[in-house]
Amino acid sequence: MLTGKYRPDAAPDKDTRAGRNDKRMMQTEWRPESLKLAQEIRQHAEAKGITAGQFAVSWVLNSSFVSAVIAGPAPKRTGTIICARSTIASRPRTKP
């Protein structure tokens, strides 16, 4: 959802969880406000020169409450996770 691949004004691709009408996703994540927020995150990330997936992983890793990210096994996203980790690896963690 946070990658912005689902558009509020378009049907999801048939090869996605939403396109397959995944019950858990449709009950917990598929809401107009979630789709709109994901597009805002995607636009913000692109303005920074990164993908929404990279932004999401970086945001989680920069949280003082999180020590690691466990990402789903999607082969297409592996580069996103590695790149997001590389993006923040050289920056010190901020303390609240």
GROMACS elastic network, one bead per residue, 0.5 to 0.9 nm:
[ bonds ]
;  ai    aj funct       b0    kb
    1     4     6  0.59851   500
    1     5     6  0.68441   500
    1     6     6  0.66777   500
    1    29     6  0.74739   500
    1    30     6  0.83726   500
    1    34     6  0.77520   500
    1    35     6  0.73200   500
    1    38     6  0.65478   500
    2     5     6  0.78236   500
    2     6     6  0.88014   500
    2    34     6  0.85156   500
    2    35     6  0.84454   500
    2    37     6  0.82546   500
    2    38     6  0.50571   500
    2    39     6  0.81147   500
    2    41     6  0.73212   500
    2    42     6  0.77046   500
    2    52     6  0.65526   500
    2    53     6  0.66596   500
    2    56     6  0.69272   500
    3     6     6  0.80522   500
    3    38     6  0.67910   500
    3    39     6  0.82734   500
    3    41     6  0.80805   500
    3    42     6  0.65940   500
    3    51     6  0.73884   500
    3    54     6  0.84347   500
    3    55     6  0.87298   500
    3    56     6  0.77983   500
    4     7     6  0.69541   500
    4    35     6  0.75072   500
    4    36     6  0.88786   500
    4    37     6  0.86424   500
    4    39     6  0.52272   500
    4    40     6  0.83247   500
    4    41     6  0.74133   500
    4    42     6  0.55217   500
    4    43     6  0.87456   500
    4    52     6  0.65936   500
    4    53     6  0.82831   500
    5    12     6  0.83455   500
    5    38     6  0.83858   500
    5    39     6  0.83337   500
    5    42     6  0.88021   500
    6     9     6  0.87952   500
    6    10     6  0.75897   500
    6    11     6  0.79023   500
    6    12     6  0.59757   500
    6    13     6  0.83204   500
    6    18     6  0.84373   500
    6    35     6  0.66490   500
    6    38     6  0.81127   500
    6    39     6  0.82268   500
    7    10     6  0.53836   500
    7    11     6  0.74487   500
    7    12     6  0.74010   500
    7    35     6  0.64497   500
    7    36     6  0.79117   500
    7    38     6  0.86160   500
    7    39     6  0.72778   500
    8    11     6  0.79759   500
    8    32     6  0.66447   500
    8    33     6  0.89731   500
    8    35     6  0.55191   500
    8    36     6  0.64395   500
    8    39     6  0.83454   500
   10    13     6  0.89405   500
   11    14     6  0.86230   500
   11    18     6  0.88624   500
   11    19     6  0.75733   500
   12    15     6  0.83815   500
   12    16     6  0.69950   500
   12    17     6  0.86318   500
   12    18     6  0.60838   500
   12    20     6  0.87879   500
   13    16     6  0.57529   500
   13    17     6  0.87411   500
   13    18     6  0.76930   500
   13    19     6  0.52647   500
   13    20     6  0.84921   500
   14    17     6  0.79920   500
   14    18     6  0.76461   500
   14    20     6  0.59028   500
   14    21     6  0.87953   500
   15    18     6  0.83111   500
   15    19     6  0.60276   500
   15    20     6  0.66622   500
   16    20     6  0.61312   500
   16    21     6  0.84850   500
   16    22     6  0.87249   500
   17    20     6  0.51277   500
   17    21     6  0.62100   500
   17    22     6  0.52323   500
   17    23     6  0.88358   500
   17    25     6  0.71698   500
   17    26     6  0.87468   500
   18    22     6  0.57093   500
   18    23     6  0.86034   500
   18    25     6  0.67075   500
   18    26     6  0.67184   500
   18    30     6  0.77516   500
   19    22     6  0.76070   500
   20    23     6  0.88864   500
   21    24     6  0.87882   500
   21    25     6  0.77332   500
   21    26     6  0.65529   500
   22    25     6  0.54425   500
   22    26     6  0.60192   500
   22    27     6  0.85651   500
   23    26     6  0.52124   500
   23    27     6  0.60962   500
   23    28     6  0.85573   500
   24    27     6  0.52232   500
   24    28     6  0.59910   500
   24    29     6  0.78877   500
   25    28     6  0.52842   500
   25    29     6  0.51545   500
   25    30     6  0.62185   500
   26    29     6  0.58970   500
   26    31     6  0.79971   500
   27    30     6  0.66153   500
   27    31     6  0.85412   500
   28    31     6  0.79157   500
   29    34     6  0.67666   500
   29    35     6  0.85906   500
   30    33     6  0.86372   500
   30    34     6  0.67772   500
   30    35     6  0.71951   500
   31    34     6  0.52416   500
   31    35     6  0.63650   500
   31    36     6  0.87186   500
   32    35     6  0.51790   500
   32    36     6  0.61714   500
   32    37     6  0.86112   500
   33    36     6  0.50928   500
   33    37     6  0.60683   500
   33    38     6  0.85268   500
   34    37     6  0.51327   500
   34    38     6  0.60662   500
   34    39     6  0.86687   500
   35    38     6  0.51652   500
   35    39     6  0.64064   500
   35    40     6  0.88561   500
   36    39     6  0.52391   500
   36    40     6  0.64487   500
   36    41     6  0.88252   500
   37    40     6  0.50197   500
   37    41     6  0.62291   500
   37    42     6  0.85855   500
   38    41     6  0.50588   500
   38    42     6  0.61216   500
   38    43     6  0.86612   500
   38    52     6  0.81899   500
   39    43     6  0.61698   500
   39    44     6  0.85782   500
   39    52     6  0.87943   500
   40    43     6  0.51625   500
   40    44     6  0.61661   500
   40    45     6  0.85792   500
   41    44     6  0.50930   500
   41    45     6  0.60626   500
   41    46     6  0.85343   500
   41    52     6  0.62291   500
   41    55     6  0.80242   500
   41    56     6  0.84946   500
   42    45     6  0.51638   500
   42    46     6  0.60981   500
   42    47     6  0.85840   500
   42    50     6  0.88837   500
   42    51     6  0.67264   500
   42    53     6  0.82705   500
   42    55     6  0.83486   500
   43    46     6  0.51599   500
   43    47     6  0.61845   500
   43    48     6  0.87701   500
   43    51     6  0.88281   500
   43    52     6  0.78596   500
   44    47     6  0.51799   500
   44    48     6  0.65774   500
   44    49     6  0.89635   500
   44    50     6  0.89108   500
   44    52     6  0.79871   500
   44    55     6  0.88013   500
   45    48     6  0.50897   500
   45    49     6  0.64090   500
   45    50     6  0.52836   500
   45    51     6  0.55754   500
   45    52     6  0.53199   500
   45    53     6  0.85966   500
   45    54     6  0.79778   500
   45    55     6  0.59420   500
   45    56     6  0.89388   500
   46    50     6  0.52358   500
   46    51     6  0.57906   500
   46    52     6  0.71530   500
   47    50     6  0.75474   500
   48    51     6  0.85486   500
   50    53     6  0.82028   500
   50    54     6  0.61973   500
   50    55     6  0.67505   500
   50    84     6  0.83862   500
   51    54     6  0.51454   500
   51    55     6  0.62575   500
   51    56     6  0.86723   500
   51    80     6  0.76786   500
   51    84     6  0.88303   500
   52    56     6  0.61102   500
   52    57     6  0.86641   500
   53    56     6  0.51128   500
   53    57     6  0.62641   500
   53    58     6  0.85170   500
   53    77     6  0.80183   500
   53    80     6  0.62284   500
   53    81     6  0.74696   500
   53    84     6  0.78676   500
   54    57     6  0.52684   500
   54    58     6  0.60315   500
   54    59     6  0.84577   500
   54    80     6  0.55436   500
   54    81     6  0.63763   500
   54    82     6  0.86076   500
   54    83     6  0.68461   500
   54    85     6  0.80126   500
   54    87     6  0.83891   500
   55    58     6  0.50986   500
   55    59     6  0.59743   500
   55    60     6  0.86181   500
   55    84     6  0.69858   500
   56    59     6  0.50956   500
   56    60     6  0.62885   500
   56    61     6  0.86678   500
   56    84     6  0.84407   500
   57    60     6  0.51890   500
   57    61     6  0.61407   500
   57    62     6  0.85669   500
   57    69     6  0.71156   500
   57    71     6  0.88123   500
   57    80     6  0.84820   500
   57    81     6  0.66804   500
   57    84     6  0.60993   500
   57    85     6  0.74011   500
   58    61     6  0.50730   500
   58    62     6  0.60230   500
   58    63     6  0.86948   500
   58    81     6  0.87921   500
   58    84     6  0.56839   500
   58    85     6  0.66920   500
   58    87     6  0.75962   500
   58    88     6  0.65763   500
   59    62     6  0.52217   500
   59    63     6  0.65187   500
   60    63     6  0.53535   500
   60    64     6  0.87623   500
   60    65     6  0.86485   500
   60    66     6  0.66072   500
   60    67     6  0.87004   500
   60    68     6  0.81119   500
   60    69     6  0.70992   500
   61    64     6  0.79238   500
   61    65     6  0.88046   500
   61    66     6  0.62090   500
   61    67     6  0.67051   500
   61    68     6  0.64593   500
   61    69     6  0.68316   500
   61    85     6  0.79599   500
   61    88     6  0.81208   500
   61    93     6  0.87001   500
   62    65     6  0.85849   500
   62    66     6  0.75872   500
   62    67     6  0.87547   500
   62    88     6  0.79697   500
   62    93     6  0.62070   500
   62    94     6  0.72984   500
   63    66     6  0.54705   500
   63    67     6  0.80508   500
   63    93     6  0.81680   500
   63    94     6  0.82585   500
   63    95     6  0.89046   500
   64    67     6  0.75540   500
   64    93     6  0.75854   500
   64    94     6  0.74792   500
   64    95     6  0.67767   500
   64    96     6  0.75187   500
   66    69     6  0.76703   500
   69    81     6  0.89557   500
   71    74     6  0.82665   500
   71    77     6  0.88613   500
   71    78     6  0.87934   500
   71    81     6  0.79176   500
   72    75     6  0.89311   500
   72    77     6  0.85918   500
   73    76     6  0.88963   500
   73    77     6  0.81239   500
   73    78     6  0.81607   500
   74    77     6  0.55410   500
   74    78     6  0.69351   500
   75    78     6  0.55145   500
   75    79     6  0.83539   500
   76    79     6  0.71140   500
   76    80     6  0.81306   500
   77    80     6  0.51156   500
   77    81     6  0.64815   500
   77    82     6  0.88226   500
   78    81     6  0.52968   500
   78    82     6  0.63108   500
   78    83     6  0.85536   500
   79    82     6  0.51306   500
   79    83     6  0.58752   500
   79    84     6  0.83561   500
   80    83     6  0.51486   500
   80    84     6  0.59551   500
   80    85     6  0.84893   500
   81    84     6  0.51391   500
   81    85     6  0.61343   500
   81    86     6  0.85614   500
   82    85     6  0.51703   500
   82    86     6  0.61827   500
   82    87     6  0.86414   500
   83    87     6  0.61109   500
   83    88     6  0.89449   500
   84    87     6  0.50002   500
   84    88     6  0.67186   500
   84    89     6  0.85751   500
   85    88     6  0.55908   500
   85    89     6  0.58396   500
   86    89     6  0.50497   500
   86    90     6  0.74579   500
   87    90     6  0.72326   500
   87    91     6  0.82122   500
   88    91     6  0.53201   500
   88    92     6  0.80853   500
   88    93     6  0.87696   500
   89    92     6  0.77842   500
   91    94     6  0.87710   500
